[in-house]
């Protein structure tokens, strides 16, 4: 195998913007933005919009969809199209 072709696998902090949760893990992504972690070391920080702390699948909090209103609007828009004659 060729040497020095793979990205570095280093510790980074992921910052969930939706919940404010931060967690330290290893990844190949890097950032110029840094943060001082609880252990006193400085790590690159990656801002993410959603993680397991804020995703509805993991939290169990689902959004309520207005499906009845959507169906009524669809039928009103396409009332004269198609159908049986």
Beta strands, then each sheet from edge to edge (+ up, - down):
strand 1: 10-16
strand 2: 22-27
strand 3: 34-36
strand 4: 42-48
sheet 1: 2+ 1- 4- 3+
end
